[in-house]
Amino acid sequence: MVALVRVQSGAHYPSDVATGAVIGLAGARLTRRAQRLILRHRP
């Protein structure tokens, strides 16, 4: 919702919002994978 308001108000271009979403999703996925690897290799 916030992303749409930022685009409508002219504060960001749609590509800025899309890029931010992709970076956020990639970071979440990497964090989740790292957590699984760490927990799997616990002594």
PyMOL commands that set and color helices and strands:
alter all, ss='L'
color gray80, all
select helices_A, chain A and resi 2-8+14-40
alter helices_A, ss='H'
color red, helices_A
deselect
rebuild
show_as cartoon
